[in-house]
Amino acid sequence: MKKAESVKEFVERIDAAKKKNPKDLSSDQDLTIAIMNLISIEEHLIFSGAKTGKTGFYDMVQEVRELRKNLMLKIIPSYEGEVWCISKHLLASSMRLMEVGTKQQSMNHKEEAYQLFNQAYDLYCLFWGLNMNLVNIDGAKWQGDSLEKVQKEVAEIKAAVQPVQAEVATDNSMFGKLKSVIRKAVDCCIE
């Protein structure tokens, strides 16, 4: 793809790419973090109710849960099987691993923290891979064609703005491939 000759042409290319993939992934990424926190709030309300014996905490769970479900519908409007629940648990597990990682980091256990952070990101990427149909559920394998398509579109957009060095994935596992595409596709700094 040739370099954009003007800002107008660049904007047109971005708009065309959005039409191909209508998900606003940077906004959706922010939304997933909000959903993670809502799941965490649900858990804390239940534990607070159990620890204090105050049923008012339990009564708040339903409202928080409804809000979380409505927000999840924005990211997962349709699903097959238990993808909805799997997605919720992937986000919840990712959030918990980040929290445990930050606790390990505060105790100066950096290697353990880094490992937990990487595992949290693996699960987060699996969430996106599952919900962007990048994982072949029939064989639990990476959909190579989808990866190549997304990588090509992202590379073309970036190349229109500035030269980009090709990033070579060193990890050919499913998690490694998911990380590679998610790093490129879910960029919260692109507005």
MOFENTA-V268321 format. One record per pair of residues at least 24 apart in sequence whose C-alpha atoms are under 6 Angstrom apart, sorted by the first residue. I is the first residue (numbers start at 0). GAP is how many residues later the second one is. Records with the same first field share a line. If there is no record, write none. Layout:
I = GAP  GAP
This chain:
2 = 157
3 = 156
24 = 161
25 = 160  161  162
34 = 33
35 = 55  56
86 = 40
89 = 33
93 = 26  29  30
121 = 53
124 = 53  54
141 = 32
